[in-house]
Amino acid sequence: MGLFHFKKTEKGKTKNQEADMSKKGIDRLWQEAYRANPKVYEKEDGTLLVGFALTEDTDSLFPIVPEKQWALEGKTISEWIITMVSLTNPQGGIIGQIEYHDAIERLEPFIITKVDNWALIRAMTHAELSSLLGGEE
């Protein structure tokens, strides 16, 4: 008997089975991903700023159109933003901020799937998050 035990693999898997496997993987990611929650701040003019954090190295669920998910009766939300947060930068903290709808457009290449009004965004590196700023740093 050798040191390694090789398991026989199934031959002839169909594309449906492969797709099903990746669907299971996506379902698992969907269940384990961080669901973005808004933080609300009142601005000097009395309107509200609503911010979300997109953290480095974290699979995340973000609403595509946050206005469909959240509203505050009697208050005007003047600004929606996404803040990119670093875990690896020695100082940690904020990489940068982008207006929410612009950020969702820039995040499109990193979106694994969309369901209803939610987008599953794959974990991104510090460099990828920084690249979203497009010279705005």
LOVODREN-887813 format. One record per residue: x, y, z of N, C-alpha, C in turn; residue number from 1. Coordinates in nm, 2 decimals. Example, Ala and Ser with C-alpha at 12.3 -4.5 7.8 and 13.67 -1.06 7.14 Angstrom:
REM LOVODREN-887813
<r n_c1="1.32" n_c2="-0.57" n_c3="0.78" ca_c1="1.23" ca_c2="-0.45" ca_c3="0.78" c_c1="1.32" c_c2="-0.33" c_c3="0.78" num="1"/>
<r n_c1="1.28" n_c2="-0.22" n_c3="0.71" ca_c1="1.37" ca_c2="-0.11" ca_c3="0.71" c_c1="1.29" c_c2="0.00" c_c3="0.79" num="2"/>
END
This chain:
REM LOVODREN-887813
<r n_c1="0.08" n_c2="-0.12" n_c3="0.00" ca_c1="0.00" ca_c2="0.00" ca_c3="0.00" c_c1="0.09" c_c2="0.12" c_c3="0.00" num="1"/>
<r n_c1="0.05" n_c2="0.22" n_c3="-0.08" ca_c1="0.13" ca_c2="0.34" ca_c3="-0.09" c_c1="0.10" c_c2="0.45" c_c3="0.02" num="2"/>
<r n_c1="0.17" n_c2="0.55" n_c3="0.01" ca_c1="0.14" ca_c2="0.66" ca_c3="0.11" c_c1="0.02" c_c2="0.74" c_c3="0.08" num="3"/>
<r n_c1="-0.02" n_c2="0.74" n_c3="-0.05" ca_c1="-0.13" ca_c2="0.82" ca_c3="-0.09" c_c1="-0.25" c_c2="0.73" c_c3="-0.13" num="4"/>
<r n_c1="-0.37" n_c2="0.78" n_c3="-0.10" ca_c1="-0.49" ca_c2="0.70" ca_c3="-0.14" c_c1="-0.56" c_c2="0.79" c_c3="-0.24" num="5"/>
<r n_c1="-0.57" n_c2="0.75" n_c3="-0.36" ca_c1="-0.63" ca_c2="0.82" ca_c3="-0.47" c_c1="-0.77" c_c2="0.77" c_c3="-0.48" num="6"/>
<r n_c1="-0.87" n_c2="0.86" n_c3="-0.48" ca_c1="-1.01" ca_c2="0.83" ca_c3="-0.49" c_c1="-1.05" c_c2="0.84" c_c3="-0.64" num="7"/>
<r n_c1="-1.12" n_c2="0.74" n_c3="-0.68" ca_c1="-1.17" ca_c2="0.74" ca_c3="-0.82" c_c1="-1.27" c_c2="0.86" c_c3="-0.84" num="8"/>
<r n_c1="-1.25" n_c2="0.93" n_c3="-0.95" ca_c1="-1.35" ca_c2="1.04" ca_c3="-0.98" c_c1="-1.45" c_c2="0.99" c_c3="-1.07" num="9"/>
<r n_c1="-1.56" n_c2="1.06" n_c3="-1.07" ca_c1="-1.67" ca_c2="1.03" ca_c3="-1.16" c_c1="-1.64" c_c2="1.08" c_c3="-1.30" num="10"/>
<r n_c1="-1.65" n_c2="0.99" n_c3="-1.40" ca_c1="-1.62" ca_c2="1.03" ca_c3="-1.53" c_c1="-1.76" c_c2="1.07" c_c3="-1.60" num="11"/>
<r n_c1="-1.75" n_c2="1.16" n_c3="-1.69" ca_c1="-1.87" ca_c2="1.19" ca_c3="-1.77" c_c1="-1.97" c_c2="1.28" c_c3="-1.69" num="12"/>
<r n_c1="-1.92" n_c2="1.37" n_c3="-1.60" ca_c1="-2.01" ca_c2="1.46" ca_c3="-1.54" c_c1="-2.07" c_c2="1.55" c_c3="-1.65" num="13"/>
<r n_c1="-2.20" n_c2="1.57" n_c3="-1.63" ca_c1="-2.27" ca_c2="1.66" ca_c3="-1.73" c_c1="-2.25" c_c2="1.81" c_c3="-1.70" num="14"/>
<r n_c1="-2.27" n_c2="1.89" n_c3="-1.79" ca_c1="-2.26" ca_c2="2.04" ca_c3="-1.77" c_c1="-2.36" c_c2="2.08" c_c3="-1.66" num="15"/>
<r n_c1="-2.48" n_c2="2.01" n_c3="-1.66" ca_c1="-2.58" ca_c2="2.05" ca_c3="-1.56" c_c1="-2.53" c_c2="2.02" c_c3="-1.42" num="16"/>
<r n_c1="-2.46" n_c2="1.90" n_c3="-1.40" ca_c1="-2.40" ca_c2="1.87" ca_c3="-1.27" c_c1="-2.29" c_c2="1.97" c_c3="-1.23" num="17"/>
<r n_c1="-2.21" n_c2="2.01" n_c3="-1.33" ca_c1="-2.11" ca_c2="2.11" ca_c3="-1.30" c_c1="-2.17" c_c2="2.25" c_c3="-1.26" num="18"/>
<r n_c1="-2.28" n_c2="2.28" n_c3="-1.33" ca_c1="-2.35" ca_c2="2.41" ca_c3="-1.30" c_c1="-2.41" c_c2="2.40" c_c3="-1.17" num="19"/>
<r n_c1="-2.47" n_c2="2.28" n_c3="-1.14" ca_c1="-2.53" ca_c2="2.26" ca_c3="-1.01" c_c1="-2.43" c_c2="2.27" c_c3="-0.89" num="20"/>
<r n_c1="-2.31" n_c2="2.22" n_c3="-0.92" ca_c1="-2.20" ca_c2="2.23" ca_c3="-0.82" c_c1="-2.17" c_c2="2.38" c_c3="-0.79" num="21"/>
<r n_c1="-2.16" n_c2="2.46" n_c3="-0.90" ca_c1="-2.12" ca_c2="2.60" ca_c3="-0.88" c_c1="-2.24" c_c2="2.67" c_c3="-0.82" num="22"/>
<r n_c1="-2.36" n_c2="2.63" n_c3="-0.85" ca_c1="-2.48" ca_c2="2.69" ca_c3="-0.79" c_c1="-2.48" c_c2="2.67" c_c3="-0.64" num="23"/>
<r n_c1="-2.44" n_c2="2.54" n_c3="-0.60" ca_c1="-2.43" ca_c2="2.51" ca_c3="-0.46" c_c1="-2.32" c_c2="2.60" c_c3="-0.39" num="24"/>
<r n_c1="-2.21" n_c2="2.62" n_c3="-0.46" ca_c1="-2.10" ca_c2="2.71" ca_c3="-0.41" c_c1="-2.15" c_c2="2.85" c_c3="-0.40" num="25"/>
<r n_c1="-2.23" n_c2="2.90" n_c3="-0.50" ca_c1="-2.28" ca_c2="3.03" ca_c3="-0.49" c_c1="-2.38" c_c2="3.05" c_c3="-0.37" num="26"/>
<r n_c1="-2.47" n_c2="2.94" n_c3="-0.36" ca_c1="-2.56" ca_c2="2.94" ca_c3="-0.25" c_c1="-2.49" c_c2="2.95" c_c3="-0.11" num="27"/>
<r n_c1="-2.38" n_c2="2.88" n_c3="-0.10" ca_c1="-2.30" ca_c2="2.88" ca_c3="0.02" c_c1="-2.25" c_c2="3.02" c_c3="0.04" num="28"/>
<r n_c1="-2.19" n_c2="3.08" n_c3="-0.06" ca_c1="-2.13" ca_c2="3.21" ca_c3="-0.05" c_c1="-2.24" c_c2="3.31" c_c3="-0.01" num="29"/>
<r n_c1="-2.36" n_c2="3.30" n_c3="-0.07" ca_c1="-2.47" ca_c2="3.39" ca_c3="-0.04" c_c1="-2.51" c_c2="3.38" c_c3="0.11" num="30"/>
<r n_c1="-2.51" n_c2="3.26" n_c3="0.16" ca_c1="-2.55" ca_c2="3.24" ca_c3="0.30" c_c1="-2.44" c_c2="3.29" c_c3="0.40" num="31"/>
<r n_c1="-2.31" n_c2="3.28" n_c3="0.36" ca_c1="-2.20" ca_c2="3.32" ca_c3="0.45" c_c1="-2.16" c_c2="3.46" c_c3="0.43" num="32"/>
<r n_c1="-2.20" n_c2="3.53" n_c3="0.33" ca_c1="-2.15" ca_c2="3.67" ca_c3="0.30" c_c1="-2.21" c_c2="3.77" c_c3="0.40" num="33"/>
<r n_c1="-2.13" n_c2="3.87" n_c3="0.42" ca_c1="-2.17" ca_c2="3.98" ca_c3="0.51" c_c1="-2.28" c_c2="4.06" c_c3="0.44" num="34"/>
<r n_c1="-2.39" n_c2="4.08" n_c3="0.51" ca_c1="-2.50" ca_c2="4.16" ca_c3="0.45" c_c1="-2.48" c_c2="4.31" c_c3="0.49" num="35"/>
<r n_c1="-2.46" n_c2="4.39" n_c3="0.40" ca_c1="-2.43" ca_c2="4.53" ca_c3="0.42" c_c1="-2.55" c_c2="4.60" c_c3="0.50" num="36"/>
<r n_c1="-2.52" n_c2="4.67" n_c3="0.60" ca_c1="-2.62" ca_c2="4.74" ca_c3="0.68" c_c1="-2.58" c_c2="4.89" c_c3="0.68" num="37"/>
<r n_c1="-2.68" n_c2="4.97" n_c3="0.66" ca_c1="-2.66" ca_c2="5.12" ca_c3="0.65" c_c1="-2.63" c_c2="5.18" c_c3="0.78" num="38"/>
<r n_c1="-2.54" n_c2="5.28" n_c3="0.78" ca_c1="-2.52" ca_c2="5.37" ca_c3="0.89" c_c1="-2.57" c_c2="5.50" c_c3="0.85" num="39"/>
<r n_c1="-2.65" n_c2="5.57" n_c3="0.93" ca_c1="-2.71" ca_c2="5.69" ca_c3="0.90" c_c1="-2.65" c_c2="5.81" c_c3="0.98" num="40"/>
<r n_c1="-2.62" n_c2="5.91" n_c3="0.91" ca_c1="-2.56" ca_c2="6.03" ca_c3="0.97" c_c1="-2.64" c_c2="6.15" c_c3="0.93" num="41"/>
<r n_c1="-2.66" n_c2="6.24" n_c3="1.03" ca_c1="-2.73" ca_c2="6.37" ca_c3="1.00" c_c1="-2.63" c_c2="6.47" c_c3="0.96" num="42"/>
<r n_c1="-2.66" n_c2="6.54" n_c3="0.85" ca_c1="-2.57" ca_c2="6.64" ca_c3="0.80" c_c1="-2.61" c_c2="6.78" c_c3="0.86" num="43"/>
<r n_c1="-2.52" n_c2="6.88" n_c3="0.85" ca_c1="-2.55" ca_c2="7.01" ca_c3="0.91" c_c1="-2.68" c_c2="7.07" c_c3="0.86" num="44"/>
<r n_c1="-2.72" n_c2="7.04" n_c3="0.73" ca_c1="-2.84" ca_c2="7.10" ca_c3="0.68" c_c1="-2.97" c_c2="7.02" c_c3="0.71" num="45"/>
<r n_c1="-2.95" n_c2="6.92" n_c3="0.80" ca_c1="-3.06" ca_c2="6.84" ca_c3="0.85" c_c1="-3.10" c_c2="6.72" c_c3="0.76" num="46"/>
<r n_c1="-3.03" n_c2="6.71" n_c3="0.64" ca_c1="-3.06" ca_c2="6.59" ca_c3="0.55" c_c1="-2.97" c_c2="6.48" c_c3="0.61" num="47"/>
<r n_c1="-2.99" n_c2="6.36" n_c3="0.55" ca_c1="-2.92" ca_c2="6.25" ca_c3="0.60" c_c1="-2.82" c_c2="6.19" c_c3="0.49" num="48"/>
<r n_c1="-2.71" n_c2="6.14" n_c3="0.54" ca_c1="-2.61" ca_c2="6.07" ca_c3="0.46" c_c1="-2.62" c_c2="5.92" c_c3="0.51" num="49"/>
<r n_c1="-2.63" n_c2="5.83" n_c3="0.41" ca_c1="-2.64" ca_c2="5.69" ca_c3="0.45" c_c1="-2.52" c_c2="5.62" c_c3="0.39" num="50"/>
<r n_c1="-2.44" n_c2="5.56" n_c3="0.47" ca_c1="-2.32" ca_c2="5.49" ca_c3="0.43" c_c1="-2.31" c_c2="5.35" c_c3="0.45" num="51"/>
<r n_c1="-2.24" n_c2="5.28" n_c3="0.37" ca_c1="-2.22" ca_c2="5.13" ca_c3="0.38" c_c1="-2.07" c_c2="5.11" c_c3="0.37" num="52"/>
<r n_c1="-2.02" n_c2="5.00" n_c3="0.44" ca_c1="-1.88" ca_c2="4.97" ca_c3="0.44" c_c1="-1.86" c_c2="4.85" c_c3="0.35" num="53"/>
<r n_c1="-1.77" n_c2="4.85" n_c3="0.26" ca_c1="-1.72" ca_c2="4.74" ca_c3="0.18" c_c1="-1.58" c_c2="4.70" c_c3="0.23" num="54"/>
<r n_c1="-1.57" n_c2="4.59" n_c3="0.30" ca_c1="-1.45" ca_c2="4.56" ca_c3="0.37" c_c1="-1.37" c_c2="4.46" c_c3="0.28" num="55"/>
<r n_c1="-1.24" n_c2="4.49" n_c3="0.28" ca_c1="-1.14" ca_c2="4.41" ca_c3="0.21" c_c1="-1.15" c_c2="4.26" c_c3="0.25" num="56"/>
<r n_c1="-1.13" n_c2="4.17" n_c3="0.16" ca_c1="-1.13" ca_c2="4.02" ca_c3="0.18" c_c1="-1.26" c_c2="3.97" c_c3="0.24" num="57"/>
<r n_c1="-1.37" n_c2="4.03" n_c3="0.21" ca_c1="-1.50" ca_c2="3.99" ca_c3="0.26" c_c1="-1.60" c_c2="3.98" c_c3="0.15" num="58"/>
<r n_c1="-1.66" n_c2="3.86" n_c3="0.13" ca_c1="-1.77" ca_c2="3.84" ca_c3="0.04" c_c1="-1.89" c_c2="3.92" c_c3="0.10" num="59"/>
<r n_c1="-1.96" n_c2="4.00" n_c3="0.02" ca_c1="-2.06" ca_c2="4.09" ca_c3="0.07" c_c1="-2.18" c_c2="4.10" c_c3="-0.01" num="60"/>
<r n_c1="-2.30" n_c2="4.12" n_c3="0.05" ca_c1="-2.42" ca_c2="4.14" ca_c3="-0.01" c_c1="-2.46" c_c2="4.29" c_c3="0.00" num="61"/>
<r n_c1="-2.48" n_c2="4.35" n_c3="-0.11" ca_c1="-2.52" ca_c2="4.49" ca_c3="-0.12" c_c1="-2.65" c_c2="4.51" c_c3="-0.20" num="62"/>
<r n_c1="-2.74" n_c2="4.60" n_c3="-0.15" ca_c1="-2.85" ca_c2="4.63" ca_c3="-0.23" c_c1="-2.81" c_c2="4.70" c_c3="-0.36" num="63"/>
<r n_c1="-2.87" n_c2="4.67" n_c3="-0.47" ca_c1="-2.84" ca_c2="4.73" ca_c3="-0.60" c_c1="-2.89" c_c2="4.87" c_c3="-0.60" num="64"/>
<r n_c1="-3.01" n_c2="4.89" n_c3="-0.55" ca_c1="-3.08" ca_c2="5.02" ca_c3="-0.54" c_c1="-3.12" c_c2="5.03" c_c3="-0.39" num="65"/>
<r n_c1="-3.04" n_c2="5.10" n_c3="-0.31" ca_c1="-3.06" ca_c2="5.10" ca_c3="-0.16" c_c1="-3.19" c_c2="5.17" c_c3="-0.13" num="66"/>
<r n_c1="-3.24" n_c2="5.26" n_c3="-0.21" ca_c1="-3.36" ca_c2="5.33" ca_c3="-0.18" c_c1="-3.48" c_c2="5.24" c_c3="-0.18" num="67"/>
<r n_c1="-3.47" n_c2="5.12" n_c3="-0.24" ca_c1="-3.58" ca_c2="5.02" ca_c3="-0.24" c_c1="-3.58" c_c2="4.95" c_c3="-0.11" num="68"/>
<r n_c1="-3.47" n_c2="4.94" n_c3="-0.04" ca_c1="-3.46" ca_c2="4.87" ca_c3="0.09" c_c1="-3.48" c_c2="4.96" c_c3="0.21" num="69"/>
<r n_c1="-3.44" n_c2="5.08" n_c3="0.20" ca_c1="-3.44" ca_c2="5.17" ca_c3="0.32" c_c1="-3.49" c_c2="5.30" c_c3="0.29" num="70"/>
<r n_c1="-3.57" n_c2="5.36" n_c3="0.38" ca_c1="-3.62" ca_c2="5.49" ca_c3="0.37" c_c1="-3.65" c_c2="5.54" c_c3="0.51" num="71"/>
<r n_c1="-3.65" n_c2="5.66" n_c3="0.54" ca_c1="-3.68" ca_c2="5.72" ca_c3="0.67" c_c1="-3.79" c_c2="5.82" c_c3="0.65" num="72"/>
<r n_c1="-3.90" n_c2="5.79" n_c3="0.71" ca_c1="-4.02" ca_c2="5.87" ca_c3="0.69" c_c1="-4.00" c_c2="6.01" c_c3="0.75" num="73"/>
<r n_c1="-4.03" n_c2="6.11" n_c3="0.67" ca_c1="-4.02" ca_c2="6.25" ca_c3="0.71" c_c1="-3.87" c_c2="6.30" c_c3="0.70" num="74"/>
<r n_c1="-3.78" n_c2="6.22" n_c3="0.66" ca_c1="-3.64" ca_c2="6.27" ca_c3="0.64" c_c1="-3.60" c_c2="6.26" c_c3="0.50" num="75"/>
<r n_c1="-3.51" n_c2="6.35" n_c3="0.46" ca_c1="-3.46" ca_c2="6.35" ca_c3="0.32" c_c1="-3.32" c_c2="6.29" c_c3="0.33" num="76"/>
<r n_c1="-3.30" n_c2="6.18" n_c3="0.25" ca_c1="-3.16" ca_c2="6.12" ca_c3="0.24" c_c1="-3.10" c_c2="6.19" c_c3="0.11" num="77"/>
<r n_c1="-3.00" n_c2="6.27" n_c3="0.14" ca_c1="-2.94" ca_c2="6.35" ca_c3="0.04" c_c1="-2.82" c_c2="6.28" c_c3="-0.03" num="78"/>
<r n_c1="-2.76" n_c2="6.18" n_c3="0.05" ca_c1="-2.64" ca_c2="6.12" ca_c3="0.00" c_c1="-2.63" c_c2="5.98" c_c3="0.04" num="79"/>
<r n_c1="-2.60" n_c2="5.89" n_c3="-0.06" ca_c1="-2.57" ca_c2="5.75" ca_c3="-0.03" c_c1="-2.43" c_c2="5.72" c_c3="-0.07" num="80"/>
<r n_c1="-2.35" n_c2="5.66" n_c3="0.02" ca_c1="-2.21" ca_c2="5.63" ca_c3="-0.01" c_c1="-2.17" c_c2="5.49" c_c3="0.02" num="81"/>
<r n_c1="-2.06" n_c2="5.45" n_c3="-0.04" ca_c1="-1.99" ca_c2="5.32" ca_c3="0.00" c_c1="-1.85" c_c2="5.36" c_c3="0.04" num="82"/>
<r n_c1="-1.81" n_c2="5.31" n_c3="0.16" ca_c1="-1.67" ca_c2="5.34" ca_c3="0.21" c_c1="-1.60" c_c2="5.21" c_c3="0.20" num="83"/>
<r n_c1="-1.48" n_c2="5.21" n_c3="0.13" ca_c1="-1.40" ca_c2="5.09" ca_c3="0.12" c_c1="-1.30" c_c2="5.09" c_c3="0.24" num="84"/>
<r n_c1="-1.30" n_c2="4.97" n_c3="0.31" ca_c1="-1.23" ca_c2="4.96" ca_c3="0.44" c_c1="-1.12" c_c2="4.86" c_c3="0.42" num="85"/>
<r n_c1="-1.00" n_c2="4.90" n_c3="0.47" ca_c1="-0.88" ca_c2="4.81" ca_c3="0.47" c_c1="-0.87" c_c2="4.73" c_c3="0.60" num="86"/>
<r n_c1="-0.83" n_c2="4.60" n_c3="0.58" ca_c1="-0.79" ca_c2="4.52" ca_c3="0.69" c_c1="-0.64" c_c2="4.50" c_c3="0.69" num="87"/>
<r n_c1="-0.57" n_c2="4.51" n_c3="0.58" ca_c1="-0.43" ca_c2="4.48" ca_c3="0.57" c_c1="-0.34" c_c2="4.60" c_c3="0.58" num="88"/>
<r n_c1="-0.39" n_c2="4.72" n_c3="0.55" ca_c1="-0.30" ca_c2="4.84" ca_c3="0.56" c_c1="-0.26" c_c2="4.85" c_c3="0.71" num="89"/>
<r n_c1="-0.13" n_c2="4.87" n_c3="0.73" ca_c1="-0.08" ca_c2="4.88" ca_c3="0.87" c_c1="-0.16" c_c2="4.98" c_c3="0.95" num="90"/>
<r n_c1="-0.21" n_c2="5.09" n_c3="0.89" ca_c1="-0.29" ca_c2="5.18" ca_c3="0.97" c_c1="-0.43" c_c2="5.14" c_c3="0.97" num="91"/>
<r n_c1="-0.47" n_c2="5.04" n_c3="0.88" ca_c1="-0.61" ca_c2="5.00" ca_c3="0.88" c_c1="-0.70" c_c2="5.12" c_c3="0.82" num="92"/>
<r n_c1="-0.82" n_c2="5.11" n_c3="0.84" ca_c1="-0.91" ca_c2="5.22" ca_c3="0.81" c_c1="-0.96" c_c2="5.24" c_c3="0.67" num="93"/>
<r n_c1="-0.99" n_c2="5.36" n_c3="0.64" ca_c1="-1.06" ca_c2="5.39" ca_c3="0.52" c_c1="-0.96" c_c2="5.40" c_c3="0.40" num="94"/>
<r n_c1="-1.00" n_c2="5.33" n_c3="0.29" ca_c1="-0.93" ca_c2="5.34" ca_c3="0.16" c_c1="-0.98" c_c2="5.46" c_c3="0.08" num="95"/>
<r n_c1="-1.11" n_c2="5.47" n_c3="0.09" ca_c1="-1.18" ca_c2="5.58" ca_c3="0.02" c_c1="-1.33" c_c2="5.57" c_c3="0.02" num="96"/>
<r n_c1="-1.40" n_c2="5.67" n_c3="-0.04" ca_c1="-1.54" ca_c2="5.67" ca_c3="-0.05" c_c1="-1.59" c_c2="5.70" c_c3="-0.19" num="97"/>
<r n_c1="-1.70" n_c2="5.64" n_c3="-0.23" ca_c1="-1.76" ca_c2="5.67" ca_c3="-0.36" c_c1="-1.91" c_c2="5.68" c_c3="-0.34" num="98"/>
<r n_c1="-1.97" n_c2="5.77" n_c3="-0.42" ca_c1="-2.12" ca_c2="5.78" ca_c3="-0.43" c_c1="-2.17" c_c2="5.64" c_c3="-0.46" num="99"/>
<r n_c1="-2.28" n_c2="5.60" n_c3="-0.39" ca_c1="-2.33" ca_c2="5.46" ca_c3="-0.39" c_c1="-2.35" c_c2="5.41" c_c3="-0.53" num="100"/>
<r n_c1="-2.43" n_c2="5.48" n_c3="-0.61" ca_c1="-2.47" ca_c2="5.42" ca_c3="-0.74" c_c1="-2.35" c_c2="5.41" c_c3="-0.83" num="101"/>
<r n_c1="-2.26" n_c2="5.51" n_c3="-0.82" ca_c1="-2.14" ca_c2="5.50" ca_c3="-0.90" c_c1="-2.05" c_c2="5.38" c_c3="-0.86" num="102"/>
<r n_c1="-2.05" n_c2="5.36" n_c3="-0.73" ca_c1="-1.97" ca_c2="5.25" ca_c3="-0.68" c_c1="-2.03" c_c2="5.11" c_c3="-0.73" num="103"/>
<r n_c1="-2.16" n_c2="5.10" n_c3="-0.72" ca_c1="-2.22" ca_c2="4.97" ca_c3="-0.77" c_c1="-2.19" c_c2="4.95" c_c3="-0.92" num="104"/>
<r n_c1="-2.18" n_c2="5.05" n_c3="-1.00" ca_c1="-2.14" ca_c2="5.04" ca_c3="-1.14" c_c1="-2.00" c_c2="4.99" c_c3="-1.15" num="105"/>
<r n_c1="-1.91" n_c2="5.06" n_c3="-1.07" ca_c1="-1.77" ca_c2="5.02" ca_c3="-1.07" c_c1="-1.74" c_c2="4.88" c_c3="-1.02" num="106"/>
<r n_c1="-1.83" n_c2="4.83" n_c3="-0.93" ca_c1="-1.82" ca_c2="4.70" ca_c3="-0.87" c_c1="-1.87" c_c2="4.59" c_c3="-0.96" num="107"/>
<r n_c1="-1.93" n_c2="4.62" n_c3="-1.07" ca_c1="-2.00" ca_c2="4.52" ca_c3="-1.16" c_c1="-1.90" c_c2="4.40" c_c3="-1.20" num="108"/>
<r n_c1="-1.77" n_c2="4.43" n_c3="-1.23" ca_c1="-1.69" ca_c2="4.31" ca_c3="-1.26" c_c1="-1.66" c_c2="4.22" c_c3="-1.14" num="109"/>
<r n_c1="-1.69" n_c2="4.26" n_c3="-1.02" ca_c1="-1.67" ca_c2="4.18" ca_c3="-0.90" c_c1="-1.80" c_c2="4.12" c_c3="-0.85" num="110"/>
<r n_c1="-1.91" n_c2="4.14" n_c3="-0.91" ca_c1="-2.04" ca_c2="4.09" ca_c3="-0.87" c_c1="-2.05" c_c2="3.95" c_c3="-0.92" num="111"/>
<r n_c1="-2.07" n_c2="3.85" n_c3="-0.83" ca_c1="-2.08" ca_c2="3.71" ca_c3="-0.87" c_c1="-2.22" c_c2="3.68" c_c3="-0.92" num="112"/>
<r n_c1="-2.32" n_c2="3.73" n_c3="-0.86" ca_c1="-2.46" ca_c2="3.71" ca_c3="-0.90" c_c1="-2.55" c_c2="3.82" c_c3="-0.84" num="113"/>
<r n_c1="-2.67" n_c2="3.83" n_c3="-0.90" ca_c1="-2.77" ca_c2="3.93" ca_c3="-0.85" c_c1="-2.90" c_c2="3.85" c_c3="-0.83" num="114"/>
<r n_c1="-2.97" n_c2="3.88" n_c3="-0.72" ca_c1="-3.10" ca_c2="3.82" ca_c3="-0.69" c_c1="-3.19" c_c2="3.93" c_c3="-0.64" num="115"/>
<r n_c1="-3.30" n_c2="3.95" n_c3="-0.70" ca_c1="-3.39" ca_c2="4.06" ca_c3="-0.66" c_c1="-3.31" c_c2="4.19" c_c3="-0.66" num="116"/>
<r n_c1="-3.31" n_c2="4.26" n_c3="-0.55" ca_c1="-3.24" ca_c2="4.38" ca_c3="-0.54" c_c1="-3.10" c_c2="4.37" c_c3="-0.47" num="117"/>
<r n_c1="-3.05" n_c2="4.25" n_c3="-0.47" ca_c1="-2.92" ca_c2="4.23" ca_c3="-0.40" c_c1="-2.81" c_c2="4.18" c_c3="-0.49" num="118"/>
<r n_c1="-2.69" n_c2="4.22" n_c3="-0.47" ca_c1="-2.57" ca_c2="4.18" ca_c3="-0.55" c_c1="-2.47" c_c2="4.11" c_c3="-0.45" num="119"/>
<r n_c1="-2.43" n_c2="3.99" n_c3="-0.49" ca_c1="-2.32" ca_c2="3.93" ca_c3="-0.41" c_c1="-2.19" c_c2="3.97" c_c3="-0.47" num="120"/>
<r n_c1="-2.11" n_c2="4.04" n_c3="-0.39" ca_c1="-1.98" ca_c2="4.09" ca_c3="-0.44" c_c1="-1.87" c_c2="4.00" c_c3="-0.38" num="121"/>
<r n_c1="-1.78" n_c2="3.95" n_c3="-0.46" ca_c1="-1.68" ca_c2="3.86" ca_c3="-0.41" c_c1="-1.58" c_c2="3.94" c_c3="-0.33" num="122"/>
<r n_c1="-1.51" n_c2="3.87" n_c3="-0.24" ca_c1="-1.40" ca_c2="3.93" ca_c3="-0.16" c_c1="-1.30" c_c2="4.00" c_c3="-0.25" num="123"/>
<r n_c1="-1.26" n_c2="4.12" n_c3="-0.22" ca_c1="-1.17" ca_c2="4.20" ca_c3="-0.30" c_c1="-1.04" c_c2="4.23" c_c3="-0.22" num="124"/>
<r n_c1="-0.93" n_c2="4.24" n_c3="-0.29" ca_c1="-0.81" ca_c2="4.28" ca_c3="-0.23" c_c1="-0.80" c_c2="4.43" c_c3="-0.21" num="125"/>
<r n_c1="-0.70" n_c2="4.47" n_c3="-0.13" ca_c1="-0.68" ca_c2="4.61" ca_c3="-0.11" c_c1="-0.66" c_c2="4.68" c_c3="-0.24" num="126"/>
<r n_c1="-0.58" n_c2="4.63" n_c3="-0.33" ca_c1="-0.55" ca_c2="4.69" ca_c3="-0.46" c_c1="-0.67" c_c2="4.70" c_c3="-0.54" num="127"/>
<r n_c1="-0.76" n_c2="4.60" n_c3="-0.54" ca_c1="-0.89" ca_c2="4.61" ca_c3="-0.62" c_c1="-0.98" c_c2="4.71" c_c3="-0.56" num="128"/>
<r n_c1="-0.99" n_c2="4.72" n_c3="-0.43" ca_c1="-1.07" ca_c2="4.83" ca_c3="-0.37" c_c1="-1.01" c_c2="4.97" c_c3="-0.41" num="129"/>
<r n_c1="-0.88" n_c2="4.98" n_c3="-0.40" ca_c1="-0.82" ca_c2="5.11" ca_c3="-0.43" c_c1="-0.84" c_c2="5.15" c_c3="-0.58" num="130"/>
<r n_c1="-0.84" n_c2="5.04" n_c3="-0.67" ca_c1="-0.86" ca_c2="5.07" ca_c3="-0.81" c_c1="-1.00" c_c2="5.12" c_c3="-0.84" num="131"/>
<r n_c1="-1.10" n_c2="5.10" n_c3="-0.75" ca_c1="-1.23" ca_c2="5.15" ca_c3="-0.77" c_c1="-1.24" c_c2="5.31" c_c3="-0.77" num="132"/>
<r n_c1="-1.14" n_c2="5.36" n_c3="-0.70" ca_c1="-1.14" ca_c2="5.51" ca_c3="-0.68" c_c1="-1.10" c_c2="5.58" c_c3="-0.81" num="133"/>
<r n_c1="-1.04" n_c2="5.51" n_c3="-0.90" ca_c1="-1.01" ca_c2="5.57" ca_c3="-1.03" c_c1="-0.94" c_c2="5.70" c_c3="-1.03" num="134"/>
<r n_c1="-0.84" n_c2="5.71" n_c3="-0.95" ca_c1="-0.77" ca_c2="5.84" ca_c3="-0.94" c_c1="-0.83" c_c2="5.94" c_c3="-0.84" num="135"/>
<r n_c1="-0.93" n_c2="5.90" n_c3="-0.76" ca_c1="-1.00" ca_c2="5.99" ca_c3="-0.67" c_c1="-0.93" c_c2="5.99" c_c3="-0.53" num="136"/>
<r n_c1="-0.82" n_c2="5.91" n_c3="-0.52" ca_c1="-0.76" ca_c2="5.90" ca_c3="-0.38" c_c1="-0.70" c_c2="6.03" c_c3="-0.34" num="137"/>
END
